[in-house]
Amino acid sequence: MNSGHTHFDQSRIWQVIGYKNAGKTTLITRLVRELRERGYTTAVIKHDGHDHFDMDHPNTDSGKYSQAGAEAVAVISNSRHAVIEKRSTSLEEIIERFSAYDYILVEGFKRAPYPKLLMVKEQEDLALLQLEQIRAVIAVDSKRLDKEQLPDSAACYDRDHVTKIANFMIQCGVQ
């Protein structure tokens, strides 16, 4: 790993943003499968705005270490690892850690400066178009969407057209 700023191709970082229950997790899950089928590796970073997720459960060894006061716990096996730290970190630091993956999909972090796929369930969700870097609008049903409100620069897809969305993401990264 290099020190300082990442040299990771930022066209391979995609944020999926939208209001609660807009389908962000579903789309990301489907995109991970689609990209994997094409031979790409993916990493996912999720923002938890409520600050109450828990990965080291009470009856596990890692949970016991955490309850005892450990500030960080790592669990390592032959095929995977997990690190749980009791400190905040930045999106950029995690992106740097994940720079070996072909694509990094980020759920949330609306104000981060990466290309965004905006999930739209209702016409009112288009208020999020004020954010920078919106590259595509993913609608529950794009036929019901008032396209007049969309910027010319944003593509528009139905949320079930995962193959087309993945094609768009890949083409955006091709220089």
Rosetta silent file (secondary structure, phi, psi, omega in degrees, C-alpha in Angstrom):
SEQUENCE: MNSGHTHFDQSRIWQVIGYKNAGKTTLITRLVRELRERGYTTAVIKHDGHDHFDMDHPNTDSGKYSQAGAEAVAVISNSRHAVIEKRSTSLEEIIERFSAYDYILVEGFKRAPYPKLLMVKEQEDLALLQLEQIRAVIAVDSKRLDKEQLPDSAACYDRDHVTKIANFMIQCGVQ
SCORE:     score description
SCORE:     0.000 S_00000001
   1 L     0.000  142.538  177.254    0.000    0.000    0.000 S_00000001
   2 L   -85.497  159.823  177.164    1.140    3.473   -0.729 S_00000001
   3 L   -95.910  155.497  179.986    1.164    6.149    1.909 S_00000001
   4 L    86.667 -142.155 -173.640   -0.855    9.304    1.527 S_00000001
   5 L   -80.043  150.577 -177.950   -3.564    9.615   -1.071 S_00000001
   6 L   -72.389  146.827  174.089   -4.908    6.681   -3.003 S_00000001
   7 L  -105.964   12.907  178.780   -3.981    6.117   -6.637 S_00000001
   8 L   -62.524  135.973  178.822   -7.039    3.900   -7.079 S_00000001
   9 L   -63.264  108.644 -173.660   -8.944    4.663  -10.282 S_00000001
  10 H   -68.174  -12.546  175.916  -11.840    6.698   -8.936 S_00000001
  11 H   -72.335   -7.916  178.234  -14.050    5.745  -11.887 S_00000001
  12 H  -101.339    7.905  173.797  -14.302    2.358  -10.192 S_00000001
  13 E  -105.425  123.461 -179.689  -15.818    3.821   -7.035 S_00000001
  14 E  -129.086  127.478  174.957  -19.602    4.121   -7.257 S_00000001
  15 E   -94.035  141.454  171.452  -21.927    5.455   -4.611 S_00000001
  16 E  -114.505  114.671 -175.771  -25.515    4.280   -4.423 S_00000001
  17 E  -122.879  161.462  178.424  -27.573    6.952   -2.707 S_00000001
  18 L   160.960  172.092  179.102  -31.226    7.543   -1.987 S_00000001
  19 L   -76.430  171.019 -179.522  -33.681    7.882    0.821 S_00000001
  20 L   -54.909  138.738  178.661  -34.574    5.077    3.236 S_00000001
  21 L    63.381   25.811  178.422  -36.200    2.028    1.621 S_00000001
  22 L   -84.772  -12.130  179.269  -35.385    3.209   -1.905 S_00000001
  23 L   105.555   18.521 -177.344  -33.721   -0.129   -2.767 S_00000001
  24 H   -60.296  -50.768 -177.235  -30.035    0.748   -2.294 S_00000001
  25 H   -63.316  -40.735  179.356  -29.019   -2.533   -0.643 S_00000001
  26 H   -61.954  -45.980 -179.832  -30.966   -4.594   -3.191 S_00000001
  27 H   -63.710  -44.610 -179.271  -29.303   -2.824   -6.122 S_00000001
  28 H   -61.018  -43.832  178.897  -25.824   -3.140   -4.605 S_00000001
  29 H   -58.763  -43.900 -179.324  -26.353   -6.862   -3.953 S_00000001
  30 H   -69.711  -37.002  177.253  -27.451   -7.383   -7.549 S_00000001
  31 H   -66.868  -39.424  177.043  -24.556   -5.300   -8.922 S_00000001
  32 H   -58.006  -46.944  178.927  -22.045   -7.312   -6.866 S_00000001
  33 H   -61.242  -46.239 -178.647  -23.425  -10.526   -8.407 S_00000001
  34 H   -61.307  -47.210 -179.628  -23.429   -9.037  -11.920 S_00000001
  35 H   -65.968  -38.325  178.604  -19.859   -7.726  -11.651 S_00000001
  36 H   -63.659  -41.419  178.112  -18.653  -11.005  -10.138 S_00000001
  37 H   -60.624  -26.345  178.985  -20.181  -12.965  -13.017 S_00000001
  38 L   -89.124    0.427  176.710  -18.091  -10.761  -15.338 S_00000001
  39 L    94.583    7.401  178.871  -14.910  -11.567  -13.425 S_00000001
  40 L   -91.609  147.032  171.804  -14.603   -8.364  -11.386 S_00000001
  41 L   -94.517  146.371 -179.548  -13.905   -8.253   -7.663 S_00000001
  42 E  -133.696  151.381  171.276  -15.984   -5.882   -5.571 S_00000001
  43 E  -126.774  148.903 -179.734  -15.895   -4.394   -2.115 S_00000001
  44 E  -124.575  135.032  175.809  -18.846   -2.698   -0.428 S_00000001
  45 E  -120.781  125.631 -179.145  -18.742    0.098    2.130 S_00000001
  46 E  -115.528  133.916  175.571  -21.972    0.946    3.956 S_00000001
  47 L   -88.296  131.129  175.115  -22.629    4.089    5.954 S_00000001
  48 L  -111.322  101.100 -177.328  -24.539    3.569    9.194 S_00000001
  49 L   -74.594   -8.607 -176.187  -26.011    6.907   10.151 S_00000001
  50 L   -98.192  -11.876  175.201  -27.486    5.534   13.361 S_00000001
  51 L    57.684   37.460  176.273  -24.177    4.425   14.915 S_00000001
  52 L  -139.851   35.043  173.069  -25.549    1.251   16.449 S_00000001
  53 L   -82.472  157.274 -177.669  -24.425   -1.635   14.286 S_00000001
  54 L  -142.668  122.242  179.405  -22.717   -4.510   16.063 S_00000001
  55 L  -108.076  -22.903  179.424  -20.428   -7.118   14.550 S_00000001
  56 L  -102.860   94.917 -173.565  -18.844   -8.657   17.620 S_00000001
  57 L   -72.087  148.024 -171.046  -21.761  -10.441   19.211 S_00000001
  58 L   -52.622  -37.065 -175.025  -21.778  -11.060   22.994 S_00000001
  59 L   -93.411   10.798  176.487  -21.381  -14.857   22.995 S_00000001
  60 L   -98.624  161.821  177.561  -18.472  -14.965   20.549 S_00000001
  61 H   -59.650  -44.247 -178.680  -14.818  -14.797   21.522 S_00000001
  62 H   -62.692  -36.191  177.012  -14.436  -11.472   19.702 S_00000001
  63 H   -64.825  -39.033  178.558  -17.444  -10.126   21.598 S_00000001
  64 H   -65.401  -40.727  178.565  -15.926  -11.185   24.912 S_00000001
  65 H   -63.821  -42.044 -179.888  -12.645   -9.424   24.062 S_00000001
  66 H   -64.284  -45.028  178.690  -14.547   -6.298   23.101 S_00000001
  67 H   -63.361  -30.275  179.478  -16.647   -6.376   26.278 S_00000001
  68 H   -73.595  -14.272  176.440  -13.464   -6.770   28.307 S_00000001
  69 L   119.148    4.009  177.959  -12.261   -3.459   26.899 S_00000001
  70 L   -61.827  134.601  179.086  -10.194   -4.276   23.799 S_00000001
  71 L   -82.424  -20.642  178.226  -10.139   -1.256   21.471 S_00000001
  72 E  -148.508  142.801  178.121   -9.575   -3.461   18.416 S_00000001
  73 E  -137.034  134.415  174.873  -10.173   -7.127   17.668 S_00000001
  74 E  -120.703  138.797  174.596   -9.151   -9.097   14.575 S_00000001
  75 E  -121.721  126.235 -174.478  -10.405  -12.545   13.615 S_00000001
  76 E  -128.596  130.688  172.892   -8.421  -14.323   10.912 S_00000001
  77 L  -124.514 -175.220  179.792   -9.095  -17.631    9.154 S_00000001
  78 L   -69.074  -23.388 -174.358   -7.630  -19.247    6.033 S_00000001
  79 L  -116.656   -8.747  177.929  -10.277  -17.671    3.792 S_00000001
  80 L  -165.456  171.322  177.729  -11.228  -14.352    5.414 S_00000001
  81 E  -148.791  159.420  175.292  -10.689  -11.869    8.195 S_00000001
  82 E  -138.042  140.527  176.437  -12.561   -9.203   10.113 S_00000001
  83 E  -124.419  127.097  178.458  -11.223   -6.227   12.013 S_00000001
  84 E  -119.987  118.664 -179.660  -13.388   -4.399   14.521 S_00000001
  85 E  -120.617  139.247  177.278  -12.029   -1.144   15.887 S_00000001
  86 L   -91.716   66.590  175.535  -13.646    1.153   18.417 S_00000001
  87 L  -159.762  154.948  177.379  -12.732    4.325   16.569 S_00000001
  88 L   -77.439  158.261  174.428  -14.100    6.307   13.712 S_00000001
  89 L  -143.433  167.052 -179.423  -12.468    6.188   10.311 S_00000001
  90 L   -96.586  157.277  174.392  -12.909    8.060    7.063 S_00000001
  91 H   -57.730  -41.077 -178.631  -14.429    6.809    3.858 S_00000001
  92 H   -61.668  -38.129  179.421  -11.105    7.591    2.158 S_00000001
  93 H   -64.944  -40.669  179.530   -9.179    5.368    4.585 S_00000001
  94 H   -70.624  -39.581  176.161  -11.463    2.414    3.872 S_00000001
  95 H   -59.018  -42.245  177.159  -11.302    3.059    0.110 S_00000001
  96 H   -59.373  -44.377  178.252   -7.501    2.993    0.422 S_00000001
  97 H   -61.690  -33.180 -175.818   -7.727   -0.365    2.242 S_00000001
  98 L   -95.240   12.889 -173.039  -10.009   -1.698   -0.503 S_00000001
  99 L   -65.432  -14.517  178.871   -7.933   -0.374   -3.423 S_00000001
 100 L   -77.151  -13.469 -178.482   -7.007   -3.908   -4.574 S_00000001
 101 L   -84.313  152.807 -179.411  -10.624   -4.584   -5.627 S_00000001
 102 L   -68.199  -42.989  179.725  -11.860   -3.814   -9.138 S_00000001
 103 E  -130.818  142.025  173.131  -14.964   -1.953   -7.955 S_00000001
 104 E  -118.920  119.213  178.299  -15.878   -0.324   -4.671 S_00000001
 105 E  -104.068  128.124 -174.951  -19.599    0.202   -4.134 S_00000001
 106 E  -116.332  122.149  175.605  -20.489    2.688   -1.429 S_00000001
 107 E   -95.540  116.169  178.498  -23.946    2.804    0.141 S_00000001
 108 L    95.524 -150.038 -175.131  -24.638    6.267    1.461 S_00000001
 109 L    53.714   50.711 -172.423  -22.140    9.054    2.205 S_00000001
 110 L   -47.047  -33.733 -173.653  -24.302   11.338    0.010 S_00000001
 111 L   -93.005    0.538  177.935  -21.836   14.234    0.099 S_00000001
 112 L   -67.944  154.940 -169.610  -18.706   12.255   -0.833 S_00000001
 113 L   -89.463   31.678 -176.328  -17.164   13.264   -4.196 S_00000001
 114 L  -105.591  161.040  177.844  -17.581    9.998   -6.134 S_00000001
 115 L   -56.951  138.293 -173.150  -19.850    9.107   -9.071 S_00000001
 116 E  -121.536  142.715  167.064  -23.356    8.404   -7.807 S_00000001
 117 E  -105.666  118.237 -177.764  -26.279    6.221   -8.783 S_00000001
 118 E   -95.440  119.901  177.270  -29.391    7.889   -7.365 S_00000001
 119 E   -84.802  126.232 -178.336  -32.187    5.526   -6.321 S_00000001
 120 E  -123.971  120.300  177.224  -35.603    7.097   -6.895 S_00000001
 121 L  -100.534  -41.884 -179.405  -38.781    5.586   -5.516 S_00000001
 122 L  -123.027  156.015  178.794  -41.014    8.685   -5.642 S_00000001
 123 H   -53.405  -35.654 -178.334  -40.843   11.818   -7.793 S_00000001
 124 H   -63.843  -23.041 -179.505  -39.922   13.806   -4.629 S_00000001
 125 H   -63.726  -17.196 -179.712  -36.693   11.787   -4.336 S_00000001
 126 H   -66.557   -8.324  174.764  -35.368   13.845   -7.255 S_00000001
 127 H   -58.412  -26.635 -179.985  -34.549   16.545   -4.678 S_00000001
 128 H   -70.805   -8.458  177.461  -31.274   14.629   -4.261 S_00000001
 129 H   -62.766  -15.425  178.087  -30.289   15.719   -7.785 S_00000001
 130 H   -68.543  -19.417  178.759  -28.817   18.821   -6.130 S_00000001
 131 L   -70.182  152.793  179.771  -25.894   16.662   -4.971 S_00000001
 132 L   -79.596  158.374  172.688  -22.768   16.598   -7.103 S_00000001
 133 L    71.985   21.781  175.311  -21.595   13.686   -9.235 S_00000001
 134 E   -73.308  117.017 -178.751  -25.015   12.157  -10.038 S_00000001
 135 E  -101.956  -29.841 -179.029  -24.251   10.004  -13.070 S_00000001
 136 E  -149.944  150.080  175.089  -27.434    7.939  -13.306 S_00000001
 137 E  -110.174  124.256 -179.618  -30.926    7.851  -11.875 S_00000001
 138 E  -108.388  114.431 -173.940  -32.174    4.380  -11.015 S_00000001
 139 E  -108.687  149.556  172.664  -35.954    4.355  -10.732 S_00000001
 140 L   -55.460  -45.387  178.157  -38.400    1.798   -9.418 S_00000001
 141 L  -145.625  100.404 -173.617  -40.236    2.422  -12.687 S_00000001
 142 H   -65.892  -19.962  178.312  -38.542    4.878  -15.042 S_00000001
 143 H   -67.146  -27.368 -179.358  -41.716    5.150  -17.164 S_00000001
 144 H   -87.536   -2.434 -175.860  -43.395    6.907  -14.230 S_00000001
 145 L   -88.441  135.714  176.335  -40.511    9.335  -13.817 S_00000001
 146 L   -78.558   98.923 -174.449  -40.784   12.884  -15.129 S_00000001
 147 H   -66.232  -18.956  178.640  -37.655   12.934  -17.298 S_00000001
 148 H   -60.569  -27.572 -178.453  -37.915   16.713  -17.698 S_00000001
 149 H   -81.855  -11.644 -176.069  -36.516   17.073  -14.173 S_00000001
 150 L   -83.874  141.153  174.939  -33.427   14.997  -14.927 S_00000001
 151 L   -67.512  149.026 -179.472  -30.155   16.668  -15.923 S_00000001
 152 L   -59.342  -28.301 -175.996  -29.057   15.913  -19.483 S_00000001
 153 L   -77.819  -11.863 -176.011  -25.869   14.395  -18.125 S_00000001
 154 L   -96.864  129.343  172.989  -27.670   11.694  -16.078 S_00000001
 155 E   -76.238  164.199  179.973  -28.613    8.354  -17.591 S_00000001
 156 E  -136.616  130.261 -178.476  -31.856    6.759  -16.440 S_00000001
 157 E  -136.684  151.082  167.757  -32.523    3.067  -15.793 S_00000001
 158 E   -73.856  147.476 -176.245  -35.190    0.899  -14.208 S_00000001
 159 L   -64.862  -20.203  179.516  -33.816   -0.700  -11.056 S_00000001
 160 L   -84.067   -5.239 -179.437  -34.341   -4.178  -12.534 S_00000001
 161 L   -91.381   59.467 -173.996  -32.026   -3.456  -15.496 S_00000001
 162 H   -62.554  -37.676  178.970  -28.911   -4.467  -13.569 S_00000001
 163 H   -61.554  -44.494  179.203  -27.023   -5.599  -16.674 S_00000001
 164 H   -66.025  -38.131  179.068  -27.508   -2.185  -18.307 S_00000001
 165 H   -64.873  -44.768  178.525  -26.504   -0.394  -15.087 S_00000001
 166 H   -62.998  -41.953  176.952  -23.325   -2.489  -14.828 S_00000001
 167 H   -57.640  -44.456  179.854  -22.546   -1.804  -18.515 S_00000001
 168 H   -60.253  -46.865 -179.281  -22.949    1.927  -17.835 S_00000001
 169 H   -60.741  -45.193 -178.542  -20.614    1.795  -14.818 S_00000001
 170 H   -65.844  -43.343 -179.793  -17.958   -0.122  -16.751 S_00000001
 171 H   -64.053  -34.654  177.669  -18.201    2.173  -19.797 S_00000001
 172 H   -63.639  -28.680 -178.434  -17.791    5.235  -17.575 S_00000001
 173 H   -86.397  -13.608 -179.464  -14.488    3.806  -16.374 S_00000001
 174 L   -81.702  120.750 -178.557  -13.134    3.080  -19.838 S_00000001
 175 L   -90.398    0.000    0.000  -10.900    5.946  -20.954 S_00000001
